[in-house]
Amino acid sequence: MNCSSKLIRHNGPHPPGGFPFVDPKTGMKFSGSEGGIRDTVERILQHRLSNPKVFTDAAMLDFNATLAEVDCFQCLRLGSDARWCTNGQPGSPQRVLRAVNKFCPDCGSTMIERYCPTCSSRRLVGYDCGKCGKEFSL
């Protein structure tokens, strides 16, 4: 995989769809919906250790190398979206605005609540201003 972007963070809000992964050698699919990116890496490594004839390269059994592989896969899957990935250049990712209440700090209008898409909309993750179109995170 040729990666030009990396995930901004490995903790905090999960990207849409969690951290799914498809192993390039075996085609084994990992849903990535349970736990975080490190849990996905652990499941991938367990799969690779269970198949020693297929995975003979020590780098494919290294935690940090596998973490980088999953990281790259996520940015490719998300289209290097600036909300989740960065290319390491100044100005990337976009600045995340923080909301302190339900009113837009720029125009004063009441904002719309935005819920987490990966946990069945149970957790409030931010607000969207319907008037000026800005997104605010908690």
Summary of the structure (lengths in Angstrom):
residues: 138
radius of gyration: 18.1
end to end distance: 33.4
largest distance: 62.2
contacts: 345
relative contact order: 0.16
helix: 23%
strand: 17%
